[in-house]
Structure formats: C-alpha cells, structure tokens
Amino acid sequence: MIPSSSVGGFPLVPWLIVVCCAGLYGLVALAWLAGRIAAVVAGNPWQGPAFGWAFVEDLIRADAQQLWPGTPPLLVAVVFALLLVLVVVPPLLGWRWWQMRRPEADDPVPSLASPRDVDELIGDAARRRAQRLRPSLAGLHHREIPDTAVGIAVGRLVHPGRHRPILRASWEDVLLAIMAPRAGKTTALAVPPIIDAPGAVLATSNRSDVWAATALTRASAGQVWLFDPQRVTRQPQGFWWDPLAAVSTVEEAARLADHFIQEIRGVGSSDPFWPLAAGDLLTCLFLAAASSGGNLADVQAWLSDVTSREPATLLRAAGFPQAARSLAGRQSGAPETRDGVYETARTAARCLSDPDIMAWVTPPRAGLPQLDVHTFVDSTDTLYLLSKEGAGAAGPLVAGLTDSVFRTAIGYAESAGGRLDPPLLAVLDEAANICKISDLPQLYSHLGGRAIIPITIIQNLAQGQGVWGERGMTALWSASTIKLLGAGLDDARHADDMSRLIGDHDVAVASVSRDGRGYPNWSTSVQRRRILEPGDLRAIPRGRAVLLATGARAAMVDLMPWYDGDHAATIAADTATNVAAITRHAKAALRRNDKP
C-alpha cells in the first residue's frame, strides 16, 4: 500500500484539515467585520446577527437581508474585498520579499564581511583615519572631508543588507590586484583613482586607454607628462628624461643596471653567472657615463666595443678605482667569457640600440624640456609611462623612471616628517610586463608608510612569480594591505590557497529518511565547508572581486568602473577626443610610409 502524504513522520491530511478550518474561520470573521464596517459607511445601525453560529447559518443560506439588514450587499462585498487585500497581500508580499532575499544554505555572502567587519574602510572611521594620515585635513570636521580625499574607492560591499557602502583604501594602504584581462582592472582600478587623486600620479601601461581616459582631466590639476618612446599613443615627444641624472654612486648605478638585467633574468640559461656579470658590467658603464657628464649613447657605444679603455679611465678620474679595476679585469679576461658577458649585457640593454627610444633619454637637438623628478613628486602633475612588451621594448626605462620617482618621493617624505601630503599615487598596470622593479616586494611596505600608494595590477600569480620569483611574489602578497582577486583565477593551486585563506563556515544540510511505515523523516545537520570553494573563485564574474584587507574578514565587492561614476560623461568625451588624436596620427604615419 502506498503511504499517504506526510510531513516529519506525521500524516499530512490532518494538518491540511486544520489549515482549511482556520482559513474558513478567518473568511467568516472578515465577512462579519465587513458587514459592520459597511453598515457604518451606509449610516445604518447594526441590526444583523452577532458573530457566531447564527451568522454562519445565515451566511450559508446567503440571506443578505438577515445578515446585513438595510445595508447594500454590494457595499459589503467591496468592503470584504478590501479587508481581504489588507489581510492577505502584505503577508504574501513579505513572503515573496523574504524568498527573493533569503540566502541559500550554502550562500557564501552572509559568511563574508559585513559593514562592521570592514568599518575602517567605510564611513566616519575612514574619514578620521584620513585626517590622521593627512595633516592638511586636520582643520576640517571629519564629515566635511570630500570622499575623494578619504581614500581610494575599491568597490561596493556585497552583503545581505540593503545598504552597500563604498570601501576605500586609506592613504597608507598598498594595493595588489590579480585579475585576468577584461576583468575590470583598467576601468575600475586605474582610471577612477587617477581621476580622483589629490596629488601627483604615476601610471604605467602597455596600452593607450589609461592615458586616453584621464589625461585631459588630469591636465586641470597639473602638467601632464607622457613618456611614450614606442609611440603607443602616437603622440609627439614632449620632454626627455636623463636616467643617469640620479646616478652618483655605485649603488645607484647598480639599481639602474638591475632594471635592464630583469629583462633577461630567468630567460634561456639558468646559470646565474651571466646575468650577474652583465649587471656588473652595466653598473660600471652607467657609473662611468654619469660621472663624466655622458649619457646613455656613450653606454651603448661602449657596449659595442669590448676593448674600449675609455670607461675605465673615466671611472679612475671620477674616484671609483674599484669599479675601474673590475671593468678592466672583465675586459682582459678570457675572450670567450668577456664576449659572453658583453653579449648578455647588450641583450639586456637592447632598447638602447633603438634611436626612437634613445631620443627620449638623451639630450635632444630641439629645445624639449627635461623631466625633473624632484619637481614632479612635489607637485600635482601626472606622469604616464608607456611601453610595449617583448624584446627591445622600453620596459627597463619605465622601471627605471618609476623607481627613480619612488626613491625621490621617499626622500621628500622623510624631509616632510615621514609622509607626503598630498599622497603620491602609482598605478602600476601590467607591472609584470613593463615595470619589473626587482625589489618592489621589499619596497612595498615602506611605500605605504611614506604615503606613496602603489596599485600593482597583474594578470595571475604565475606572472608575478616569473618576475619576482616565488619568494618575492609571496613577499609582495604579504606586504599588500589591500588585495583584490577578480575574474579569471585559473591557477588551481592558487585558487585552493585562497579558498583556505578565506575560511570556512557552517552549512545546514537537510536529509530525509523513511520509517518502517514509509513516512519520511526530515533532519538537519551542520557541516563545516569552505566559504568559497576553488571553483567559486574561478567563477567570480567580471566586475566583482574578493577583497582581503589586513585585519578584516574577506569581503565581496562590486568594482566601480568609471562609466558608472559621476564623471562618466566627461571621461567618455575625453576618451573620444584622445582616441581621435591617436587615429589621426596613425593615419598620417601610414600616409608617410606609403610614399614612394
């Protein structure tokens, strides 16, 4: 025999009977109340039966004269319908609202950060923190501080509540974003911070989109400097920069040389001798040129002549005998080794063989202004550093100029009591491709303390490990106080590590069994599960990210692209203007190349 319907081990039919009886009782009560109200509306005294069996009997017989004497039945019906709507509709709407908004048992959002968990990134707490970090805001009431002066908007908090506050990184946070292409990096994490930055801005990219969207707006805050040796934007050269201007010691020369060596480190042979030896050679040549008033054209010429004694002579004259002996020893060594070292150095510095690139870093014939890094860090100017990827690209120069800005800004911060005010923003888009500063992981924590706010954007963890190594990337991750994981997290190991880092939560799991009579018995157990499984992290949609802030629970945020912001119309118009200029210059170049 098939068992009857049941719930929790009990037959279902008795429960249905109880519910139906209660519903009928409620309808009868509404009918009686509707008659009373209708009589009052009609101006008649109540003359019908009291609420009880007599009223029910008359209602069954549909005897309107007995039920509501002197009151139009139509009026009673209208009042009854209104009462029914008032009684039934609100609970139905509430039930529907709850059904639409109630989380599933395994929904991760309720287990992620609530506004209370990230209170330092929102509201009054963030404003008071901004006042503490920026003395120029001390004279304002914390609620008078403009939103853009509070910090960098990183996204809107996703949580079960209706209010979705904007989370803002402070002026001592250092940010790292790991997102795949077209996941919202440029539109949400590069353009809006650049537009809103209160001080100087440095931005790197291998495309023209960041410059096109922000340059005209930033021009209203200060001068715009575009370093574009490979003509990514097709704009004419507007200034030049001397990489040797900041080189006066062996250490400074070695730092500049390291940016070039980064281009070949880990490529080809795993023998560390050749990169180290080539770095030592470039250090000596950079120091010789800088100490004698030379430039990178001299360095390129010396690289082409393995027997030239000029750089060693210049080093001795400038008071660097150890470097002179090192260089002379390198040149007098075994020809095979010497030639290998020089060839490795030429490979690392192959961009110096490109005359178009060299025009940006050697004294010009025309009267172009020279970029003064010291003046820049103490201004509200904007410096765009663009380079293509690949062999011979200008990446080492982009890294060198970025590093020079960082080092100079640190010096200014120290002279100003420890911090810059206003802060300096550095958006390092495609940092692992065109801005390979080898000790960036070590610099990171120091930068935030000086109010130099970097936003390093890479596509995946492996890309960062390819530049800084596994230990270096781990250091960069650990030093970042704001981390954003966006769409495109395809590394299974990294996704599993992040899943464990985000943590676990309790999930109620329902199960059903049947007793000997066939009746189902429902039970609920609590299981410990990952808040976000690796597959959930991989499936993060474009425009959304997981935010990991130091000392706070992991949060889910919706990124805030510029086209959804207050400046959307202005940015769209500026982008169209700059893209039109790029197109115009590109067409002119094509016409020049087509001439016989």
Buried (B, 14 or more C-beta within 10 A) or exposed (E): EEEEEBEEEEBEEEBEEEEEEEEEEEBBBBBBBBBBBBBEBEEBEBEBBEBEEEBBEBBEEEEBEBBBBEBBBEBBBBBBEEBBEEBEEEEEEEEEEEEEEEEEEBBBBEBBBBBEBBBBBBBEBBBBBBBEBBEEBEEBEBEEBEEBBBBBBBBBBBBEEEEBBBBBBBBBBBBBBBBBEEBBBBBBBBBBBBBBBBBBBBBBBBBBBBBBBBBBBBEEBBBBBBBBBBBBBBBEBBBBBBBBBBBEEBEBBBBBBBBBBBBBBBEEEEEEEBBBBBBBBBBBBBBBBBBBEBBBBBBBBBBEEBEBEBBBBBBBEBEBEEBBBBBBEBBEEEEEEBEBBBBBBBBBBBBBEBEEBBBBBBEEEEEBEEBBBBEBBBBBBBBBBBBBEEEBBBBBBBBBBBBBBBBBBBEBBEEBEEBBBBBBBBBBBBBBBBBBBBEBBBBBBBBBEBBBBBBBBBBBBBBBBBBBBEEBBBBBBEBBBBBBBBBBBEBEEBBBBBBEEBEEBEBEEEEEEEEEEEBBBEEEEEEEBBBBBBEBBBEBEBBBBBBBBEEBBBBBBBBBBBBBBEBEEBBEEBBEEBBEBBEEBEEEEEEEEEEE
